[in-house]
Amino acid sequence: MVDPKGFLKTSRAARPRRPAEERVADWHEVYTGQELLPLVTKQASRCMDCGVPFCHSGCPLGNLIPEWNEYASLEDWRAASERLHATNNFPEFTGRLCPAPCEDACVLAINSDPVTIKDIESTIADQAWALGHTPPQPPERLSGRTVAVIGSGPAGLAAAQQLTRVGHTVAVYEREDRIGGLLRYGIPEFKMEKRHIDRRIEQMEAEGTKFGPGVAVGHDVDAAELRARYDAMVLAVGATAWRELPVPGRQLRGIHQAMEYLTLANRVQEGDYAAPPVTAEGKDVVIIGGGDTASDCLGTAIRQHAASVTQLDINPEPGAERREDEPWPTYPKVYRASHAHEEARAGSGHDPRIFSSATLRFDGDDHGTVRALHLSEVEPVHRHPVPDTEEVLPAQLVLLALGFSGPERDSGLVDQLSLGLDVRGNLARDRRFATDLDGVFAAGDAGRGQSLVVWAIAEGRAVAAAVDSYLTGGTVLPSPIGPADRPLKV
């Protein structure tokens, strides 16, 4: 703790975003850059170096937050990077994408504003790259053991990097044409520029990890045959079976799953299309869902110059303060506004969300294209429609952001490997991440269910330790979590 009174003398000041009217005109990240180092170092000095740092328990990775806060406050970016990377393979991902449950667990959050942990984390990560503190770490010797990792999202990449660094020969298979999973095609460019993924891939290749994009294991390659070629296999295929909305009119054109829409928008930024095949330009857009994916659709639609955008959330509007049944240090369900909500307010003057609302049906035009959405209020407990509250919204584009229900059932993996599923439809596994088939492990959303990027990386690191132990009889790799740990309700 550099300044014992830092938290008393310095008020919380989050890293500012670029003006809304500026950032909606491009696809660059919403935050300002390196000129804010003095702000970040000052904010890091607010850390109290608590006797019991509850921020550790708030982070699935067990990040050593007080330690790298102290180094950041001293502008010792090398030491800060070492402590940050000791528990997190990809802090530039989590520093941009994680909802920061560590901040709600900060001791300051009991009766004050918490430390800006997420801002400090992303700044340390960016400084590490800028100053050359993230060189490749190839193993000193090879083990002679081989591992196939299926899926290149955060869980798969973390597992692959950990296993490569202890000497195993690792190949990562990805069904899409580029590495990154949902980080690549599900996260908009303005939320995380893909250069962050690209340079990590370059680092991992220099360490020895092999990548095979454009290979759908279960379709292009038989999963059982691939398993026979490797000493172990990690399934990190995510939870990409999206939930449907079974209401009248769902078959109309112009109603799309959110991930279909976001993928096409991201492919424009990758140079695959000159213009998105599905666009919000000039249309009244309705987004159904209240989570991060819905917010990503909102920001994307605004940048595509939608005529209007409305977001429907079936949940009641949260309050500004913690409820009594959500005491510190739990992650509370409070009113939060993303940068996309801020952008929508800047354009229309009001929050684009309609809380406590449910879709009843869609109307179409004579050509079979959606033109309107009927909604009603819902009561807060059972979410049943409230009589006489029906409204009609114009809608020429509807995006379904209703979450995911586990791995895709038709991928071929489950059948070809004769894998079991748990009661929630995820890949069944034991406390060591092992599936029903010897040598096959499951990690990330595929085994856990839809969750956060920080949980995916934590699971990737943990499954790497389990696989290393399976292959060699022991491991030096850290295991931050076990499958019994349940995801935070964020």
C-alpha positions in Angstrom: 0.0 0.0 0.0 1.8 3.1 -1.3 -0.5 5.6 0.4 -2.4 4.5 3.5 -4.9 7.3 3.0 -5.2 7.0 -0.7 -8.8 5.8 -0.6 -9.6 8.8 1.6 -7.9 11.5 -0.4 -8.8 10.3 -3.9 -12.3 9.8 -5.2 -13.2 7.0 -7.7 -12.7 8.2 -11.3 -13.4 5.6 -14.0 -11.5 5.6 -17.3 -13.5 8.0 -19.5 -15.1 6.9 -22.7 -14.8 8.8 -25.9 -17.8 11.1 -26.6 -20.8 9.1 -27.7 -21.3 11.1 -30.9 -17.7 10.4 -31.8 -17.5 6.7 -31.1 -20.8 5.8 -32.9 -19.2 7.1 -36.1 -16.5 4.4 -36.0 -15.9 0.9 -34.8 -12.9 1.6 -32.6 -12.9 0.8 -28.9 -15.0 3.2 -26.8 -12.3 4.1 -24.3 -9.5 6.7 -24.5 -5.9 5.6 -24.5 -2.4 6.0 -23.1 -2.7 9.6 -22.1 -4.7 8.5 -19.0 -1.8 6.7 -17.3 -1.6 9.3 -14.4 -5.3 8.8 -13.8 -4.9 5.0 -13.6 -1.9 5.2 -11.3 -3.7 7.6 -9.0 -6.7 5.3 -8.9 -4.5 2.3 -8.1 -3.3 4.1 -5.0 -6.9 3.9 -3.6 -6.3 0.2 -2.9 -6.3 -0.4 0.8 -4.2 -3.6 0.8 -6.9 -5.2 3.0 -6.0 -7.8 5.5 -8.6 -10.0 3.8 -8.8 -8.9 0.1 -12.3 -10.0 -0.8 -11.6 -8.9 -4.4 -9.7 -12.2 -4.7 -12.9 -14.2 -3.9 -14.9 -12.0 -6.3 -12.5 -13.1 -9.1 -12.7 -16.7 -10.4 -9.1 -16.4 -11.4 -8.0 -15.4 -7.9 -6.2 -12.4 -9.4 -3.6 -10.9 -7.1 -5.3 -7.5 -7.2 -3.7 -5.6 -4.3 -0.3 -6.6 -5.5 -0.6 -5.3 -9.0 -2.5 -2.3 -7.8 0.6 -1.3 -5.7 2.9 -1.8 -8.7 0.6 0.2 -11.0 0.5 3.0 -8.5 4.3 3.1 -8.5 4.3 2.8 -12.4 6.3 -0.4 -12.2 4.6 -1.8 -15.2 6.9 -4.9 -15.5 6.2 -6.1 -12.0 2.5 -5.3 -12.3 2.4 -7.3 -15.5 4.2 -10.3 -13.9 1.7 -10.4 -11.0 -1.3 -10.0 -13.4 -0.1 -12.7 -15.8 0.6 -15.0 -12.9 -3.1 -15.8 -12.7 -4.5 -14.6 -16.0 -3.3 -15.6 -19.5 -5.3 -12.9 -21.2 -5.9 -9.8 -19.0 -6.4 -7.6 -22.1 -9.6 -9.7 -22.7 -10.9 -9.7 -19.2 -10.0 -6.0 -18.7 -12.3 -5.2 -21.6 -15.1 -7.8 -21.3 -15.5 -8.9 -17.7 -18.3 -7.2 -15.7 -15.8 -6.9 -12.8 -17.4 -8.8 -9.9 -14.1 -8.1 -8.1 -15.1 -4.4 -7.8 -18.4 -5.3 -6.1 -16.3 -7.5 -3.7 -13.9 -4.7 -3.0 -13.9 -3.8 0.7 -14.4 -0.1 -0.2 -17.7 -1.2 -1.8 -19.2 -1.8 1.7 -19.9 1.9 2.1 -18.1 3.7 -0.7 -17.0 3.5 -4.3 -14.7 0.5 -5.1 -11.3 0.7 -6.7 -11.4 0.9 -10.5 -9.9 -2.6 -10.8 -11.0 -3.3 -14.3 -9.5 -0.1 -15.7 -6.2 -0.8 -13.9 -6.1 -4.4 -15.2 -6.6 -3.4 -18.8 -4.0 -0.6 -18.5 -1.4 -3.0 -17.0 -2.1 -5.4 -19.9 -1.8 -2.7 -22.5 1.4 -1.4 -21.0 2.8 -4.9 -20.9 2.4 -5.1 -24.7 3.6 -1.6 -25.3 6.8 -2.0 -23.3 7.6 -5.5 -24.5 6.8 -7.3 -21.2 4.9 -10.2 -22.9 7.5 -12.3 -24.8 6.7 -15.8 -25.8 7.4 -18.5 -23.2 8.3 -21.7 -25.1 9.0 -24.7 -23.0 12.6 -25.7 -22.2 11.9 -29.3 -23.3 9.0 -31.3 -24.8 7.2 -34.0 -22.9 6.5 -36.1 -25.9 2.7 -36.0 -25.1 0.1 -34.6 -27.5 -3.1 -32.8 -26.7 -6.0 -31.7 -29.0 -8.0 -28.7 -27.9 -11.4 -28.4 -29.7 -12.5 -24.7 -29.7 -10.5 -21.5 -29.7 -12.5 -19.3 -27.3 -11.0 -18.1 -24.1 -11.2 -21.5 -22.3 -9.6 -23.3 -25.2 -6.8 -20.7 -25.7 -6.0 -20.6 -22.0 -5.8 -24.4 -21.8 -3.7 -24.6 -24.9 -1.2 -22.0 -23.7 -0.8 -23.5 -20.3 -0.2 -27.0 -21.7 2.2 -25.8 -24.3 4.3 -23.9 -21.8 4.8 -27.1 -19.7 6.1 -29.0 -22.8 3.1 -30.8 -24.4 2.5 -30.6 -28.1 -0.9 -28.9 -28.5 -3.1 -28.4 -31.5 -6.1 -26.2 -31.4 -9.0 -27.0 -33.8 -11.5 -24.3 -34.6 -14.5 -24.7 -36.9 -14.6 -21.0 -38.0 -12.1 -19.6 -40.5 -10.3 -17.6 -37.9 -9.1 -18.4 -34.4 -10.9 -16.8 -31.4 -14.3 -18.4 -31.1 -16.9 -15.9 -29.8 -14.2 -13.5 -28.9 -13.6 -13.1 -32.7 -17.1 -13.1 -34.0 -19.4 -12.6 -31.1 -17.8 -9.5 -29.5 -18.1 -6.3 -31.5 -15.0 -4.5 -32.6 -15.9 -1.4 -30.5 -15.9 -3.6 -27.4 -12.6 -5.3 -28.1 -10.6 -4.8 -31.2 -9.5 -8.1 -32.7 -5.8 -7.0 -32.8 -5.7 -8.1 -29.2 -6.6 -11.7 -30.2 -4.2 -11.6 -33.2 -1.1 -10.8 -31.1 -1.9 -13.4 -28.5 -2.2 -16.0 -31.4 1.2 -14.8 -32.6 2.6 -15.2 -29.1 1.2 -18.7 -28.7 2.5 -19.8 -32.2 5.9 -18.6 -31.2 5.6 -20.8 -28.0 4.8 -23.8 -30.1 1.0 -24.1 -30.1 -0.4 -25.2 -33.5 -3.7 -23.9 -34.8 -6.2 -25.5 -37.3 -8.9 -23.0 -38.2 -11.7 -24.1 -40.6 -11.9 -27.6 -39.1 -15.3 -28.6 -37.6 -14.5 -31.6 -35.4 -17.5 -33.9 -35.6 -18.2 -33.0 -39.2 -15.0 -32.4 -41.2 -13.1 -34.8 -38.9 -14.5 -37.7 -36.9 -14.1 -36.9 -33.3 -13.3 -40.5 -32.2 -10.6 -40.8 -34.9 -9.1 -37.5 -33.8 -9.1 -38.7 -30.1 -7.1 -41.8 -31.2 -4.4 -39.6 -32.6 -3.7 -37.6 -29.4 -2.9 -38.6 -25.8 -5.6 -36.3 -24.5 -8.4 -34.1 -25.7 -9.9 -30.9 -24.3 -13.5 -30.0 -25.4 -13.9 -26.2 -25.1 -16.6 -25.8 -27.7 -18.7 -23.3 -25.8 -22.4 -23.1 -25.2 -23.6 -22.0 -28.6 -27.1 -23.6 -28.8 -29.1 -20.5 -28.7 -32.5 -20.3 -27.1 -35.6 -19.7 -29.2 -38.7 -17.6 -28.9 -41.7 -19.8 -29.7 -44.4 -17.1 -30.4 -46.6 -16.6 -33.4 -44.8 -15.0 -36.3 -41.4 -16.2 -35.4 -41.0 -17.6 -39.0 -41.1 -14.1 -40.5 -38.1 -12.8 -42.4 -36.2 -10.1 -40.5 -36.1 -12.0 -37.2 -32.6 -13.2 -36.4 -30.6 -14.7 -33.6 -28.3 -12.1 -32.1 -25.2 -14.2 -32.8 -26.1 -14.4 -36.5 -26.3 -10.7 -36.6 -23.2 -9.9 -34.6 -21.1 -12.4 -36.6 -22.0 -10.8 -39.9 -21.2 -7.3 -38.5 -17.8 -8.6 -37.3 -17.1 -10.2 -40.6 -17.5 -6.7 -42.2 -14.7 -5.5 -39.9 -12.6 -8.5 -40.9 -13.0 -7.5 -44.6 -15.2 -10.5 -45.6 -18.1 -8.2 -46.7 -18.2 -4.7 -47.9 -21.6 -4.3 -46.2 -23.4 -6.6 -43.7 -25.9 -9.1 -45.3 -28.2 -8.3 -42.3 -28.2 -4.6 -41.4 -30.1 -2.3 -39.1 -29.6 0.7 -41.4 -32.8 2.8 -41.7 -34.9 0.2 -39.7 -36.8 0.1 -36.5 -34.9 -2.5 -34.5 -36.2 -4.4 -31.5 -33.7 -6.4 -29.4 -35.3 -9.1 -27.1 -33.1 -9.8 -24.1 -31.4 -8.0 -21.2 -27.8 -9.2 -21.1 -24.5 -8.3 -22.6 -25.3 -9.8 -26.0 -28.3 -7.6 -26.3 -26.2 -4.6 -25.4 -23.7 -5.6 -28.1 -26.5 -5.7 -30.6 -27.6 -2.3 -29.5 -24.2 -0.7 -30.0 -23.9 -2.4 -33.4 -27.4 -1.3 -34.6 -26.6 2.3 -33.6 -23.4 2.2 -35.7 -25.3 0.8 -38.6 -27.6 3.9 -38.4 -30.8 2.3 -37.3 -33.9 4.5 -37.4 -34.7 3.5 -33.8 -33.6 0.8 -31.4 -35.7 -0.6 -28.5 -34.5 -3.3 -26.1 -37.0 -5.5 -24.3 -36.1 -7.0 -20.9 -38.4 -9.4 -19.2 -36.9 -8.6 -15.8 -38.1 -5.6 -13.7 -35.9 -2.6 -13.6 -33.3 -3.0 -10.9 -32.8 -0.4 -8.2 -29.7 1.8 -7.8 -28.6 0.2 -4.5 -28.0 -3.4 -3.3 -31.1 -5.3 -2.0 -30.9 -6.7 1.4 -30.8 -10.3 0.0 -27.7 -9.4 -2.0 -25.3 -8.2 0.7 -21.6 -7.3 0.1 -19.5 -9.0 -1.3 -21.9 -10.7 -3.6 -22.5 -9.4 -7.1 -25.7 -7.4 -6.9 -28.4 -7.0 -9.5 -28.5 -3.2 -9.7 -29.3 -0.8 -12.5 -26.4 -0.7 -14.9 -25.9 1.2 -18.2 -23.4 -0.1 -20.7 -21.7 2.2 -23.2 -24.3 1.1 -25.8 -27.1 2.3 -23.5 -25.2 5.6 -23.1 -24.9 5.9 -26.8 -28.7 5.3 -27.3 -29.5 7.9 -24.7 -27.2 10.4 -26.4 -29.1 9.8 -29.7 -32.7 9.6 -28.4 -32.7 11.2 -25.0 -34.0 8.2 -23.2 -33.0 4.7 -22.1 -33.7 2.3 -24.9 -34.9 -0.5 -22.5 -38.4 -1.4 -21.7 -38.3 -3.5 -18.5 -40.9 -6.1 -17.3 -42.0 -6.7 -20.9 -42.6 -9.9 -22.9 -43.2 -10.5 -26.6 -46.6 -11.9 -27.5 -46.4 -12.2 -31.3 -45.0 -10.7 -34.5 -46.9 -9.2 -37.4 -45.7 -9.4 -41.0 -46.3 -7.6 -44.3 -47.6 -9.1 -47.5 -44.1 -10.3 -48.4 -43.6 -12.3 -45.2 -41.3 -9.8 -43.5 -41.7 -8.7 -39.9 -43.2 -5.2 -39.6 -44.4 -5.0 -35.9 -44.0 -6.6 -32.5 -46.8 -7.0 -29.9 -45.6 -6.8 -26.3 -47.2 -6.6 -22.9 -46.1 -5.9 -19.3 -45.4 -8.9 -17.1 -45.9 -9.4 -13.4 -42.5 -9.6 -11.5 -42.7 -13.1 -10.0 -43.9 -15.6 -12.6 -43.5 -13.3 -15.6 -47.1 -13.8 -16.8 -48.6 -11.1 -19.1 -50.6 -8.4 -17.4 -54.0 -8.0 -19.0 -54.8 -4.8 -20.9 -51.2 -3.8 -21.2 -50.5 -4.8 -24.8 -48.5 -2.4 -27.0 -47.3 -2.5 -30.6 -43.8 -1.5 -31.7 -42.8 -1.0 -35.3 -40.0 -3.5 -36.2 -38.4 -4.3 -39.5 -35.5 -6.1 -37.7 -35.8 -8.2 -34.6 -32.8 -9.7 -32.8 -33.2 -12.5 -30.3 -30.6 -12.3 -27.5 -32.0 -14.9 -25.1 -28.9 -16.7 -24.1 -27.7 -20.2 -24.8 -28.7 -23.7 -23.5 -25.4 -25.6 -23.8 -23.2 -27.1 -26.6 -24.9 -27.7 -29.9 -26.4 -31.2 -30.0 -25.8 -31.7 -33.8 -22.1 -31.0 -33.8 -21.2 -34.7 -33.9 -18.9 -34.5 -30.9 -21.4 -35.9 -28.4 -22.4 -38.9 -30.5 -19.0 -39.8 -31.9 -17.4 -39.7 -28.5 -20.4 -41.3 -26.7 -20.4 -38.5 -24.2 -23.0 -37.9 -21.5 -24.8 -34.7 -20.7 -25.7 -33.3 -17.3 -29.2 -32.2 -16.2 -28.6 -28.7 -17.8 -27.6 -30.1 -21.2 -23.9 -29.4 -20.7 -21.1 -32.0 -21.2 -21.1 -34.2 -18.1 -17.7 -34.2 -16.2 -16.3 -35.1 -12.9 -14.5 -32.8 -10.4 -11.3 -33.2 -12.5 -13.0 -32.0 -15.7 -12.9 -35.6 -17.1 -15.8 -36.7 -19.3 -17.1 -40.3 -19.6 -14.4 -41.1 -22.2 -10.9 -41.7 -20.8 -8.5 -38.8 -21.7 -11.3 -36.5 -22.8 -11.9 -33.4 -20.7 -14.5 -30.6 -20.9 -14.0 -26.9 -19.9 -15.5 -23.5 -20.3 -19.1 -23.0 -21.2 -19.4 -26.5 -22.8 -19.2 -28.0 -19.3 -20.2 -25.1 -17.1 -23.0 -23.5 -19.1 -23.2 -20.0 -20.4 -21.0 -17.8 -18.2 -18.4 -15.0 -18.2 -15.1 -14.7 -20.0 -13.2 -14.7 -16.7 -14.8 -18.1 -15.8 -13.8 -19.5 -19.2 -10.1 -18.5 -18.7 -10.2 -19.9 -15.1 -11.6 -23.2 -16.4 -9.1 -23.3 -19.2 -6.2 -22.9 -16.7 -7.8 -25.5 -14.4 -8.4 -28.1 -17.1 -4.8 -27.7 -18.2 -3.6 -28.7 -14.7 -6.0 -31.7 -14.8 -4.8 -32.8 -18.2 -1.1 -32.3 -17.3 -1.7 -34.4 -14.2 -3.4 -37.1 -16.3 -0.5 -37.2 -18.7 2.4 -37.1 -16.3 1.0 -38.1 -12.9 1.5 -34.6 -11.4 1.5 -31.0 -12.3 3.1 -27.6 -11.5 0.2 -25.8 -13.2 -2.1 -23.8 -11.0 -5.8 -24.8 -10.8 -7.8 -21.8 -9.7 -11.2 -23.5 -9.6 -13.0 -26.8 -9.8 -16.2 -27.8 -11.7 -18.2 -27.7 -8.4 -17.8 -23.9 -8.4 -21.0 -22.4 -9.9 -21.0 -19.4 -12.2 -21.9 -16.0 -10.8 -25.4 -14.8 -11.7 -24.4 -11.8 -13.7 
